[in-house]
Amino acid sequence: MNTYYAFIKAIETCSFTEVAEELGYSQSAISQMVNSVEEELSKKLIYVIERELH
């Protein structure tokens, strides 16, 4: 699985849970993939506010 693909899908769907179900991963794994991309870029790109992605 490409971590960047999961990251892009999270942005498109605004839902870690939806991406996880679509790609066959846990919500936690998708969250970790997103965090990995953000750490690599040294930039917070997705914010979770009241269980919604922003």
N, C-alpha and C positions, 0 to 999 in steps of 0.2 A: 504494500500500500504506500502510495506517495503521500507523505505528510502534507505537502503543499496542496494536493488535491482535496484532502480532508479539510484543510484550512479554507480553501475557496468555497467548498460546499457549505461550510458553517456560515460563511458570509452570505452566500446566496439564500440559504434557508432560514437564517437567524435562529437556528436550533441545533444544539449539540445532540440532543436526543434523536431528532429526525435524521441527522447525518449518521449517527451510530446505527440506527435501525437499517438505513439504506445500505451502508457499507459492511454491516455485520460485525461491528465493534461495540464495546461498551461506551456509555456516555463519558465515563472517566478516561478511557483511552483517547477519545476525540479531544477532550479537554487538554490532555497531556500533549497531543500532537499540536494543538493550537499554541500552547505555551512554549513548545519547542521552537516553532517558527518565530514567535515573538522574541524569545531569548536570542535566537540566531541573529535577528535584525536589531536587537537591543532597543526594541520599541513595543510598547503596549498598543495593540491594534484593535482588539475586541474587548469591550467592557460588558460585564454581566451586571445588570441592575434589575433587582427584583425579578430574577429568573428570566430576564429578556436580554438578548444580545444587542449591543449598541456599538 
